[in-house]
């Protein structure tokens, strides 16, 4: 029973992480294509660098 609950939580956690990751990439891709300067992409990179709490 605990294995099943752990697997479900792991899948949900990975889904939340991947959703956020892909949406940031999509936003940056759109900003780089549709704006003359890459201010939006630079803002995202600064945010990610300052808030990098990934233990891996």
Backbone bond lengths (Angstrom), bond angles and torsions (degrees), N, CA, C in turn:
res aa  C-N    CA-C-N  psi(-1)  N-CA   C-N-CA  omega(-1)  CA-C   N-CA-C  phi
1 X - - - 1.455 - - 1.526 110.71 -
2 X 1.333 116.99 -44.01 1.461 119.61 179.74 1.523 112.04 -66.72
3 X 1.339 116.75 -32.71 1.454 119.69 177.35 1.518 110.88 -64.17
4 X 1.309 116.45 -40.80 1.468 120.97 179.91 1.529 109.97 -65.49
5 X 1.326 116.81 -45.72 1.464 119.97 178.29 1.528 111.29 -62.73
6 X 1.310 117.19 -41.28 1.458 121.13 178.26 1.523 111.69 -63.29
7 X 1.319 116.45 -41.40 1.466 120.51 179.01 1.525 110.68 -64.84
8 X 1.319 116.78 -41.87 1.465 120.59 179.26 1.531 110.34 -63.81
9 X 1.316 117.24 -44.27 1.462 120.55 179.01 1.529 111.15 -64.89
10 X 1.306 117.26 -38.19 1.465 120.54 178.79 1.530 111.18 -64.52
11 X 1.323 116.18 -42.36 1.470 119.94 179.40 1.527 110.35 -65.55
12 X 1.328 117.37 -43.49 1.463 120.27 179.39 1.523 111.33 -65.05
13 X 1.323 117.61 -40.80 1.455 121.00 177.96 1.520 111.88 -63.66
14 X 1.324 116.58 -43.38 1.471 119.92 178.21 1.526 110.79 -64.66
15 X 1.319 117.17 -38.36 1.468 120.63 179.46 1.527 110.69 -64.07
16 X 1.314 117.42 -42.53 1.472 120.68 178.48 1.527 110.64 -64.00
17 X 1.332 116.69 -42.97 1.464 120.27 179.80 1.527 110.88 -64.19
18 X 1.320 117.14 -45.81 1.462 120.60 -177.99 1.517 111.77 -67.39
19 X 1.321 117.87 -35.79 1.466 120.81 179.51 1.524 109.62 -62.68
20 X 1.310 116.87 -46.47 1.459 119.77 178.53 1.512 112.24 -64.18
21 X 1.304 116.41 -40.46 1.455 121.15 -179.11 1.520 111.29 -64.84
22 X 1.321 117.41 -45.18 1.462 120.04 -178.19 1.514 111.54 -71.08
23 X 1.335 118.12 -32.84 1.459 118.24 179.85 1.528 110.75 -69.54
24 X 1.337 118.29 -36.00 1.464 120.51 175.77 1.521 110.67 -65.16
25 X 1.313 116.87 -41.13 1.465 119.56 178.43 1.514 111.01 -63.84
26 X 1.322 116.90 -42.31 1.462 120.78 179.76 1.524 110.31 -63.80
27 X 1.318 116.84 -41.45 1.461 120.05 179.72 1.527 110.70 -64.14
28 X 1.324 116.77 -42.92 1.463 119.96 179.28 1.525 111.64 -65.53
29 X 1.321 116.36 -41.22 1.453 120.78 179.49 1.530 110.12 -61.32
30 X 1.323 116.41 -44.33 1.457 121.76 178.82 1.522 110.47 -64.02
31 X 1.318 117.56 -43.34 1.463 120.99 -177.97 1.521 111.46 -65.12
32 X 1.324 116.61 -40.14 1.462 119.73 -178.36 1.526 110.44 -68.73
33 X 1.322 117.55 -36.55 1.463 120.38 -179.29 1.520 112.92 -75.15
34 X 1.323 117.83 -36.13 1.458 120.29 -167.95 1.521 115.15 -105.37
35 X 1.305 118.13 1.12 1.461 119.84 179.20 1.518 108.96 -128.37
36 X 1.321 115.53 144.92 1.463 120.16 -176.02 1.528 111.03 -64.96
37 X 1.327 117.07 -42.40 1.462 119.07 177.37 1.530 108.99 -104.22
38 X 1.295 116.86 161.28 1.462 120.54 -176.80 1.528 110.89 -100.18
39 X 1.332 116.42 42.55 1.464 120.46 -177.41 1.526 111.30 -63.54
40 X 1.320 117.21 -38.10 1.466 119.87 -178.95 1.530 110.78 -67.83
41 X 1.319 116.30 -42.30 1.465 119.72 177.84 1.528 110.55 -66.09
42 X 1.326 116.81 -39.69 1.468 120.28 179.12 1.526 110.71 -64.99
43 X 1.325 116.39 -39.02 1.464 120.59 178.14 1.531 109.96 -62.49
44 X 1.319 116.78 -42.62 1.463 120.70 178.85 1.519 111.04 -64.35
45 X 1.329 117.00 -43.81 1.463 119.94 -179.22 1.527 110.60 -64.19
46 X 1.330 117.44 -39.47 1.458 120.00 177.07 1.517 110.89 -63.54
47 X 1.322 116.77 -42.02 1.461 120.64 179.33 1.522 110.54 -63.10
48 X 1.326 117.05 -45.45 1.461 120.81 -178.40 1.532 110.85 -65.65
49 X 1.323 117.59 -37.21 1.455 120.26 179.24 1.527 111.62 -68.11
50 X 1.319 117.10 -37.61 1.458 120.68 -178.04 1.522 112.31 -78.26
51 X 1.317 116.87 -24.30 1.463 121.19 -175.29 1.526 111.93 -116.62
52 X 1.306 115.92 37.04 1.458 119.97 -178.91 1.526 109.11 -85.87
53 X 1.322 116.36 99.41 1.463 122.01 179.05 1.523 111.32 -112.22
54 X 1.320 115.88 20.75 1.457 121.26 -178.77 1.532 109.35 -76.22
55 X 1.323 118.52 121.09 1.472 119.71 -177.38 1.524 113.69 -76.23
56 X 1.331 118.35 -4.85 1.459 120.23 -176.28 1.506 111.42 -98.49
